[in-house]
Amino acid sequence: MKKETIRFDEKGLVPAIVQDAISKEVLTLAYMNKESLQKTQDTGETWFYSRSRQELWHKGATSGHTQSIIDIRFDCDADALLVLVEPHGPACHTGKYTCFSETLRGDMTDGKDTNRGKDSKVENVEPLLQAQEERFSIINELEALIAKREAERPEGAYTTYLFEEGVDKILKKVGEEASEVIIAAKNRDAKELKWEVADLFYHLLVLLREQKLPLDRVLDVLRERYQ
């Protein structure tokens, strides 16, 4: 990508949306000028331009929570960037995994009738279509939560424990859970089997995060094999 391709605004800036390349979670929105974009390309880590301080800043220079560049894309008008990164710690100065951790959802329903009528788009969506869309949503939510835990490392969280113990501990848990799936299946115990499969799914997602392998890559293999 050449800087000449990008359309900077009248202040010489372009918005840069930073996204976790693995979990797909949006981490922050910042701005780049030509110099910070060049530094980002040269160093392989994110550099931005501070509009308040009017100077360049290197993400993680103080905190150590740098962001390694995976890819930089631009939109059809070439006036916005999508920066795909591997984050090394929280993206937000508050210590949170993402700067977008708050929601207006509650404000949107304040003082409004939340019992939607027949004209509501939500109510008119076919239940089957809704079920299809929501069926695997928990996988996306869990993948994002695991990424959040890796970045923030909250004390007392089991996922934090796994990441701090390292790959050997994670692999041991994957092996244990796989064995317990086999035992539950051999015993024809459906109730136990669903719990053990859930545990195996969770530990596999932790392993993928530790290995920096997006779940999308695994799904791509399935698509290629069974098309």
Secondary structure, 3 states (H helix, E strand, C coil): CCHHHCCCCCCCCEEEEEEECCCCCEEEEEEECHHHHHHHHHHCECEEEECCCCEEEECCCCCCCCEEEEEEEECCCCCCEEEEEEECCCCCCCCCCCCCCCCCHHHHHCCCCCCCCCCCHHHHCCHHHHHHHHCCHHHHHHHHHHHHHHHHCCCCCHHHHHHHHCHHHHHHHHHHHHHHHHHHHHCCCHHHHHHHHHHHHHHHHHHHHHCCCCHHHHHHHHHHHHC
